[in-house]
Amino acid sequence: MKPTRNAKPQGRGVRQSMSDLHTWAGLLAGWLLYAMFLTGTVSYFKDEISQWMRPEIAHQRVTPDPAAVAQRVTDTLGTVAAGSSEWFMQLPTTRSNVVDSFWRTPDWQPGKRAFQDATFDPSTGAKVVARDTLGGEFFYRFHFQFYYVSPIWGRWLAGLCAMFMLVAIIRGVITHKKIFVDFFTFRWGKGQRSWLDAHNALSVFGLPFHLMITYTGLVTLMMMYMPWGAHVALTTPAQQQALDRQVSAFLPPGERAGVKAPLAPVDAMVREAQARWGRDNVASVLVTNPGDTQARVVVSRGVSARVSTSPEYLLFDGASGKLLDVKDRVGAAAQTRGVLYALHMGRFGDLPLRWLYFIVSLAGTAMVGTGLVMWTVKRRQKLPDPERPHFGFRVVERLNIASIAGLSIAMTSFLWGNRLLPASLAGRADTEIRIYFVVWLATLLYALARPARRAWIELLWLAAALLALLPVLNALTTQRPFWRSVADGDWVFAGFDLMMWALAALHAALAVRSARHRPRANAADRRRAVALRHQEDA
Amino acid sequence: MMRLVALLLCVFAFACLAMAMARHQDTVFGGPLSVTRTRGLRVAGWGALLGALWLLVADQGWALGLVYYSGCTSVAAGIVYGALVGWERRLAAR
């Protein structure tokens, strides 16, 4: 902690500085981790959020036949992405009503983007006519690479935080000696003790998940964090390619023959895949060198009920339509990675499992949140004058408010922006994201300007109001109000509205509790805090 | 359906395990239970946890079954915890 005026300046050894570093770096990681946890949690419903953010696209009652969709989009790409050496499309599922596609920029030059992307309507194959938005993809990307920093730096930062988290979890388990004795213990209204009990419960109940999600989070980016093994072991491009084949179905385009040949029907290839894996279990189609005799088509298997992201695909000759290769297994190490990766994403799960993921992940968010609040609760009792805390304490307190209550407001504002910004606005998707950050910053300024307790209460109420009114805004600005969604059996939209109300209730409850709470800092309490500290140290 | 049964089984299991602890016996029964009863609760709790695991793996296979099991146990423990906190609060309010 920052030395206060009445603290003695001398005698701060290396260990003390390291402890300071740990505390402050831990706090910084904590703020980022809270944001990573919450945006990651909502990303389990990424596809649903994306659907809600494109209200122009009608509710999808039946999943369209992937084979027909693949053919339609391939036809469109023939004109939209003519001359490109590689096309990729993610086929619609029961949860997604669009085709996300990207392709290599034709005649690429340095300085230009290597890939271009577009979203297509599965029923027509044409580009979707909907407001420009990143949808749920924004929360997902923010979750592991942040924003306004290069993705590489963002991912390193996320990895650093995840490493902190892993250490904190293991350290927490070791420190928490009475893990079984205190398993169901909660002591109400005991200040720091209550916070610790809640923090422990949230940590222990979800422990398998927290350990898994943190470890697998590191695994998803391990090729980036630790590339050296692969660099040393794999010296030739062929070996590097062999590694890529083990982890990804994203094959780079091969050598072109330079002889023109039309692409064989893609729907027939997808049908062959459907015969193997089931009608709705085809994830994506990749076409390399379309229009050339050396064209190749990769049809990848879906992830439904398959706890692994390891590539499984059929490789076709794009000119003749002949099946060239069936990839249905990878090496043991690659499979381990595939399973860990899949566990993190949870994409294999059906709706009940997705909810379990969401709930336990939300508990993880609360675990980080209670950890952050505990930092101030613990130190407030030791302050020389709790009425006038020193500068460092005040900054931490305000940053806690902005990173917990403020984040809820910022995320909801992003959704408000989606409904309020005019569809014709240039750079609309970027403006939505700008709203998110500007609002987040505004909550920090607000928290700095107000007394801490008032700031907590007011910002939590604001979050509750924004969440509760979002379905109203949706009813006013779209053709899909709550009652119509229910009548149409559209549970993506109806469920979204219900979820907003549930989250509003949660924020309102937190606001009420903060308002009722009176921090007592009398002498008896401080004595108890000291006793407690001795107990912990023992 | 089987998954819901497994979740309920987990709730039952954690309720038994909590009731096998002295602190919660005080809260719920107003005093400690006999050693035999406590042991019975503990056996029932662990038995139900194993039963839920068996049910999920039989229904969903090992890969999905284990993932479901992890989720069900976490949520069930949370439910029992919430119920106990509520119980204590009600007692305290009286």
HADDOCK unambig.tbl for C-alpha pairs under 7 A between the chains (distance, minus, plus):
assign (segid A and resid 184 and name CA) (segid B and resid 18 and name CA) 6.74 0.50 0.50
assign (segid A and resid 184 and name CA) (segid B and resid 81 and name CA) 5.68 0.50 0.50
assign (segid A and resid 186 and name CA) (segid B and resid 85 and name CA) 6.56 0.50 0.50
assign (segid A and resid 205 and name CA) (segid B and resid 74 and name CA) 4.94 0.50 0.50
assign (segid A and resid 205 and name CA) (segid B and resid 77 and name CA) 6.11 0.50 0.50
assign (segid A and resid 205 and name CA) (segid B and resid 78 and name CA) 6.62 0.50 0.50
assign (segid A and resid 206 and name CA) (segid B and resid 74 and name CA) 5.28 0.50 0.50
assign (segid A and resid 208 and name CA) (segid B and resid 70 and name CA) 6.81 0.50 0.50
assign (segid A and resid 305 and name CA) (segid B and resid 64 and name CA) 6.96 0.50 0.50
assign (segid A and resid 307 and name CA) (segid B and resid 63 and name CA) 6.28 0.50 0.50
assign (segid A and resid 307 and name CA) (segid B and resid 64 and name CA) 6.91 0.50 0.50
assign (segid A and resid 353 and name CA) (segid B and resid 68 and name CA) 6.55 0.50 0.50
assign (segid A and resid 356 and name CA) (segid B and resid 71 and name CA) 5.46 0.50 0.50
assign (segid A and resid 357 and name CA) (segid B and resid 71 and name CA) 6.80 0.50 0.50
assign (segid A and resid 360 and name CA) (segid B and resid 74 and name CA) 6.92 0.50 0.50
assign (segid A and resid 360 and name CA) (segid B and resid 75 and name CA) 6.90 0.50 0.50
